[in-house]
């Protein structure tokens, strides 16, 4: 059986939601209607097995969908089990689903505070700084980012470790009050944070490693233009080496807290500073 991916599980979940909203049938009842073994519906909806084109036609037709819907879904589904999947930056479901089911999250952020730790005001500032997000889209994106953070408040929340480069701390994405609130949040309301000093010899781009109990780990990387999901074993191994290197050069958790405490007071000292946004 082909290993599941973040995208196959996302699209499988989309099929499940179609079944529930369009037919009101249970998985077992849908299987009976299609003449399938019940396990076939389950494995497809959990993204554990690739549905054939005939399977998709039968499934989607039973859900009342037309040929245009089928062609669009088939176009997306053809990439469902690829080890490298690229999505445009506006697609959000796959990230939310992959992140919310992870047991361990390890991230490296060289340019900005990680999304899971951003205050709404800081997130707003980051989106505005890119210059490529439509004004009317920003509130929706900020709300989505804020909603994602609920996983850190769950009783079964993932174990998280955030490596943040000091360059990210120096990027001013809003007023001094916004930055002080963001530094304070890092200091008092997060899981483990390790600061990578500004002079540390690190040239790697940012990434996140999501690890699960029963499926392959996923490496996730994001730019302003695209989101990349990777399950290639070689890429995962290289990512683990990156985090080993970060463990060597980053400040300890206690040293990181001391560093953050200095940043908390910095905005007050520079209230009248009219210098550039990058320190």
N, C-alpha and C positions, 0 to 999 in steps of 0.2 A: 504494500500500500504506500502511495506517495505521502511523505510527511506533510502534515498540515502547515500552513503559513498564517501570518497575521491577516493577510488579505483573503485567504480561503475561508478563515473563520469569520471574518467580517461579512463576506458575501453569503456564506452559509446562514449566518444570523439574519441577513436581509431576506433570504428565502423563508426562513421560519416566520418572520414577522408578516410576510405576505400571506403565508398559509393562515396565520391566526386572524389577520384583519380581513382578508378577502373571502375565506371559506368558512371560518369558524370551526374547522375540523381539527381534531387532534392529529398528531403524527401517525398514530396507528390507523385512524379512520381514513386519512389521506392515502396511506399505503394500500388499504383495502380497495379504495376507489381506483387507484392506478394499477392494481394488480402486482404491487411490489411487496417484497419482504419488508416488514416494519423497520428492520435494522438499516435498510437502504436509505430511508428517509432520515433517520437519525444521523447516519454517518455523513450524508450530504449537508444536512443543516448544521452540523458541527464542523464542517470544513475538513473532514478527515478523509474524504474520498472525492475524486473528480467525477462530476456528473457528465454523462455523454450529451451530445447535442439533442438526441431523442429524449433523454431524461429531462433536459431543461424544457423542451417543447411541451412535453406532457405535464410537467409540474406547473409551468407558468400558464398554460392553457386552462388547467383546472382552477387556477387562481383568477381566471378571467382576464388575463393579459393578452394584448394583441401582438401582431408580428413586429411592430416597431419597438415595443417594450422588450420583446425577446431578443431582437438584434442588438439593442443597446446593452442588455445584460450579458449576452454572449460575448460581445466585444470586451467587456470588462473581465468576464470570467476566464477568458483564455489565458490571462496572466495570473490567475488565482494561486497557482502552485509554484510560480517561479521563485528562485532563491533571491533574486534581486527584483524589487518592485518599486517603480517610480510613480509618484502621484503629484498632481499639481498642488500648489500650496493651499488652495482653498478647500481641499477635501479633508474632512476632520474626523469622520467616524472611525476609520481604521486606527488612527492614533489613540483615540479615546478607548477603544475596545482593547487594543494590545496593552496599553498602559494599565488599564483597570484590572486586568486579569493577571498581571505579573506578581510574582512573589518577592522578587528582588529587583531594584532599580539602581543602577550605577550610572552616573552621568558626568560628562566633562563639558564645561561651558567656558570658552575662552573669550567671548565678546560681550555677553549679556547675562543677567541673572537667569537661572533656569525657569522655564515657564511654570513649573509646579510650585515655585517659591515666590513668584511675582505678586506684588500688590496690584489691585486693579489700576491704580493711577500710574504705576510704573509701566504696566503692560500697555496702557493707552499711549504713553510716551514713546515706547519702543515702536509701536505700529506707526505712529506719526513720523518718527525719524526715518523710516524706510522710504517714505515718499511715494510708495507704489500701491498703498492700500486705499481704496476709495473711502472718503470721509464717512459715508453712511454705513459702511461695512465695519468700521472699527468697534462700535459698541457691541456688536454681535460676537466678534472675535475675542474681545476682552471678556465678555460673559462666558464664552466657551472655555477660555483659559481658566477663569475663576471656578467654573463648575468642575473642571478636571481635578482641582485640588482637593475635592471631597474625599478622594481615595486616601489622603494622608490622615483623615479623621476617622476612618473606619476602625472597628475593633480588630479586623483581620488585615490591617493596612500592610503594604509591602515594606520590606526592609530597604531603606534608601541611603545612598551615600552620594553626596553632591560635591564634585571637585569644581571649584570656581576660580578662574584665573583672576588675579588682581586687576588686570586690564578691564574685566567686566565690572568690577566695583567702581572703577574710575569713569565709566561711561555715564554721563549725566542725562538721563532720559526723563527730564521733567524738572520741576522747581527743586530748590533745596529742601523744602518740606517733604516733597515726594521722595527724594533720595534718603532723607533721614528715616522716614517711615519704612522704606525698603530695607535699609541697613538694620533697623531695629527688628524687623521681621526675621531676617537671617539670623540675628543674634539670639532671639528668644522663642521662635515658633517653628523650628524646622527639625528635621532628622539630622543625621551627621553631615556637617559641612567641613570641607578641607579646603583652605585657600592655597592656591598656587602662587607663590611670590612673583612680583613683576619681573624680577631678574632670573627666574628659573628658565633653563634652556628647553622650552617646550614650543614646538612649532605645529603640533597636530591640530586638526580642525575638531570642532565639537561633535559629540556623539552620545548616545544613550544605549546601555545594554539592559534589555529586559530579560529576566530569567523566570522560568515557569516550573511547575512541578512535573508535568507530564508531556510537554512539547518542547521543541527546540528553542534555544534562546534566539532573540532578535536584536540586531544592531540597527539603530535608527539614527539617521542624520537628516538635518533640515537646513535649507537655505530660504531666502525670500521667494525663490521661484519653484522649489520642488521639495518633496518629502521622499526619502529613500528608506526602504525596509529591506534588510539583508539577513538571510539565514544560511549563507554559505559558510561551512565549517572553517575554512581558511580565514575568512574575514572575522569571524567570531574569535578565533585564536589570536589574530593580530590585535583585536580590540582588547582582549584580556592582557596582552603585553603592554598596551598603552596604559591601562589602569595600574599595572604593576609599576610602570615607570612613574606615574603620577603619585603613587603611594610613597615612592622614594623621595620625590622633590617637593611634595606639598607639605605645608605646615601641619602639625598635629592638630587634633580637634581643639585642645586647650589653647594652643598658640593661635589657631584660627579665630577663636572667640576673642582673644586679646586684640587681634588685628581688626576684627569687626567693631569692637568697642571704640577703637580710635576713629573709625569711619562714622560711627553714630554721631559723634560730637563735631565732626568736620563741617557739615553744612552750616551749623550755627556760626562757626568762625568765619565762613566765607559768604555770608548773606549778601554782601555788597559786591561780590566778585562778578565782573562782567566779562571774564575771560572765555576761552573756547569751551565747548561742551566736553571735549576730551582732555583730561588732565595729563 
